[in-house]
Amino acid sequence: MKERLVSSQRAPLLLLSFNLFIIMVGIGLVIPILPFYIDLFGANARTLGLLVAVFAFMQFLFAPVWGRLSDKIGRKPLITIGLFGFALAEFIFAFANGLWMLFLSRILAGIFGSALMPTAMAYVSDVTTSEKRGQGMGILGAAMGLGIVVGPGLGGWLGEIDLSFPFIVAGIAASVAGILSILILPESYPKEKREQDALLEAGGKRDNQFVQMWKALNSPVGFLLILVFIMSFGLANFQSIFGYYTMQRYHYDPSEVGLIILLVGIVGTVVQGVLVGRLTKRFGEERVVTYALLISALGFVLMTLATNFLLVLLTTSIFFFGNSLLRPSLNSFISKLAGNKQGLVMGLNNSFLSLGNVAGPILAGIFFEVNIHIPYLFGAFVMLFGLSATKIWLSKKNRAVEVSS
């Protein structure tokens, strides 16, 4: 019965993957273009960092709200709202005539983007068995990875026509995805199930987001949410400073930066779409997560040693390989511990993800001013810290299981 249900949800899963792909393309478009775009408004690198951070901060604030709302009204409404809101944000960015409009666009993109991503994860959890969940998360991760990879290359190419053109295309694509979701996407969390779960928590006190996050840290998924922060911190650290790093050290232009991100991102996409499901099924999420942290740390260190284009490509591929293993296997691990609170937990998951996306660019910019290599060396330190903490946590967890049995 369960297997037939999973099979019948292949088309919705593909549409969901397309939706996430569109969102991540819209995010990726910004990477090679934003420095040149804000230059038209006389802004500087500090403004660039704030634009990156404000997007992630809005995701941090709103992801749990959307997650809980998806548990109340269903997944489909939140997915369509997220797509149309994101489309609006892209159009505002394309036609901005002042810095305030750029900030408004990034704020709206962060708010509505955070409605889609955790809800999509909860959707996959609704329609997959525990055994197939890693594979389902891997498919979503591959779509997101492909979007963030294609985005910079597409943005650089479309930006040659006009710097605003990539954002117009992204807005149109998100609008089309929203219409398709209304017409095709079935609801994965039916009203009867929502009412049943609501009765179970009736009379319970509702905490605000920050109290929820604090309580979540003391829950079975608490340590894994810390790992989500570490993972996103590392990726944001890399992406936010990579363009400046390569321009200052290697004198690359945006097209070369976009090409590197495109090529190494293909590696990450293959890893998430092909390897993650197989590896988690064979070795389990615990071992995959620990090895992914080690590979990510190694990639950070090796990046500082690269001396030519091929070595830059190779070392960044190593980092992307590790990070691409980490995201879906960690999401699957969290989902298995979330019980019937998939929407809420995935919303909190996205909050910790966004918090890492806020801290990564800010610290990377600060450390970059001291020495251009420090952001990546610090990123390696954070990954190794996460690896050590994971080993300790797993050891305690396994001992507790042995005692209870």
SULNOR-V184564 format. One record per backbone hydrogen bond with DSSP energy under -0.5 kcal/mol. NH is the residue of the N-H (numbers start at 1). CO is the residue of the C=O. Records with the same first field share a line. If there is no record, write none. Layout:
NH = CO ; CO
//
This chain:
5 = 1
6 = 2
7 = 3
8 = 4
9 = 5 ; 6
10 = 7
13 = 9
14 = 10
15 = 11
16 = 12
17 = 13
18 = 14
19 = 15
20 = 16
21 = 17
22 = 18
23 = 19
24 = 20
25 = 21
26 = 22
27 = 23
28 = 24
29 = 25
30 = 27
31 = 28
32 = 28
33 = 29
34 = 30
36 = 33
37 = 33
38 = 34
39 = 35
40 = 36 ; 37
41 = 38
42 = 39
43 = 38
48 = 44
49 = 45
50 = 46
51 = 47
52 = 48
53 = 49
54 = 50
55 = 51
56 = 52
57 = 53
58 = 54
59 = 55
60 = 56
61 = 57
62 = 58
63 = 59
66 = 62
67 = 63
68 = 64
69 = 65
70 = 66
71 = 67
72 = 68 ; 69
73 = 69
74 = 70
78 = 74
79 = 75
80 = 76
81 = 77
82 = 78
83 = 79
84 = 80
85 = 81
86 = 82
87 = 83
88 = 84
89 = 85
90 = 86
91 = 87
92 = 88
93 = 89
94 = 90
95 = 91
96 = 93
101 = 98
102 = 98
103 = 99
104 = 100
105 = 101
106 = 102
107 = 103
108 = 104
109 = 105
110 = 106
111 = 107
112 = 108
113 = 109
114 = 110
115 = 112
116 = 112 ; 113
117 = 113
118 = 114
120 = 116
121 = 117
122 = 118
123 = 119
124 = 120
125 = 121
126 = 122
127 = 123
128 = 124
133 = 129
136 = 132
137 = 133
138 = 134
139 = 135
140 = 136
141 = 137
142 = 138
143 = 139
144 = 140
145 = 141
146 = 142
147 = 143
148 = 144
149 = 145
150 = 146
151 = 147
152 = 148
153 = 149
154 = 150
155 = 151
156 = 152
157 = 153
158 = 154
159 = 155
160 = 156 ; 157
161 = 158
162 = 158
165 = 162
166 = 162
167 = 164
168 = 164
169 = 165
170 = 166
171 = 167
172 = 168
173 = 169
174 = 170
175 = 171
176 = 172
177 = 173
178 = 174
179 = 175
180 = 176
181 = 177
182 = 178
183 = 179
184 = 180
185 = 180 ; 181
194 = 190
195 = 191
196 = 192
197 = 193
198 = 194
199 = 195
200 = 196
201 = 197
202 = 199
204 = 201
207 = 205
212 = 208
213 = 209
214 = 210
215 = 211
216 = 212
217 = 213
218 = 214 ; 215
219 = 216
222 = 219
225 = 221
226 = 222
227 = 223
228 = 224
229 = 225
230 = 226
231 = 227
232 = 228
233 = 229
234 = 230
235 = 231
236 = 232
237 = 233
238 = 234
239 = 235
240 = 236
241 = 237
242 = 238
243 = 239
245 = 241
246 = 242
247 = 243
248 = 244
249 = 245
250 = 246
251 = 246 ; 247
252 = 246
256 = 253
257 = 253
258 = 254
259 = 255
260 = 256
261 = 257
262 = 258
263 = 259
264 = 260
265 = 261
266 = 262
267 = 263
268 = 264
269 = 265
270 = 266
271 = 267
272 = 268
273 = 269
274 = 270
275 = 270 ; 271
276 = 271
278 = 274
279 = 275
280 = 276
281 = 277
282 = 278
283 = 279
284 = 279 ; 280
288 = 284
289 = 285
290 = 286
291 = 287
292 = 288
293 = 289
294 = 290
295 = 291
296 = 292
297 = 293
298 = 294
299 = 295
300 = 296
301 = 297
302 = 298
303 = 299
304 = 300 ; 301
305 = 302
306 = 302 ; 303
312 = 308
313 = 309
314 = 310
315 = 311
316 = 312
317 = 313
318 = 314
319 = 315
320 = 316
321 = 317
322 = 318
323 = 319
324 = 320
325 = 321
326 = 322
327 = 323
328 = 324
329 = 325
330 = 326
331 = 327
332 = 328
333 = 329
334 = 330
335 = 331
336 = 332
337 = 333 ; 334
338 = 334 ; 335
339 = 335
341 = 338
345 = 341
346 = 342
347 = 343
348 = 344
349 = 345
350 = 346
351 = 347
352 = 348
353 = 349
354 = 350
355 = 351
356 = 352
357 = 353
358 = 354
359 = 355
360 = 356
361 = 357
362 = 358
363 = 359
364 = 360
365 = 361
366 = 362
367 = 363
368 = 364
369 = 365
370 = 366 ; 367
371 = 367
374 = 371
375 = 371
376 = 373
377 = 373
378 = 374
379 = 375
380 = 376
381 = 377
382 = 378
383 = 379
384 = 380
385 = 381
386 = 382
387 = 383
388 = 384
389 = 385
390 = 386
391 = 387
392 = 388
393 = 389
394 = 390
395 = 391
396 = 392
397 = 393
398 = 394
399 = 395
400 = 396
401 = 397
402 = 398
403 = 399
404 = 400
405 = 401
//
